Amino acid sequence: MANKDDLSSIAGLPEELGIDRDLEQSHQQLSVHVDTRRYGKAVTVVSGFDLSAPELRDVASRLKRKLACGGTVDEGEIELQGDHSGRVGGLLREMGYELRD
């Protein structure tokens, strides 16, 4: 039986299950939009993350790898080179995030 100190503050379940991380991800409401930058180039911007800088860079890296594109993290947003609005939502859902309608 789990000790009260071993229970998660969010889920109330044992810490070793790692449920808190999944719940925190699913409660973030992300938005995806496409901007046009210099010379008419499209950039897909994903915003609404509540992550530390290293975690956000990790998510950006995973998206860039899956989408085979370049990109960066700027002021808490992920910027991906090109118009990936059709695919990025599905990838984020696979990662456990929720998108705003």
Secondary structure as GFF3:
##gff-version 3
##sequence-region A 1 101
A	DSSP	three_ten_helix	4	6	.	.	.	ID=ss1
A	DSSP	three_ten_helix	15	17	.	.	.	ID=ss2
A	DSSP	alpha_helix	19	27	.	.	.	ID=ss3
A	DSSP	beta_strand	29	36	.	.	.	ID=ss4
A	DSSP	three_ten_helix	38	40	.	.	.	ID=ss5
A	DSSP	beta_strand	42	47	.	.	.	ID=ss6
A	DSSP	alpha_helix	53	67	.	.	.	ID=ss7
A	DSSP	beta_strand	71	74	.	.	.	ID=ss8
A	DSSP	beta_strand	77	81	.	.	.	ID=ss9
A	DSSP	alpha_helix	85	94	.	.	.	ID=ss10
A	DSSP	beta_strand	98	99	.	.	.	ID=ss11
###
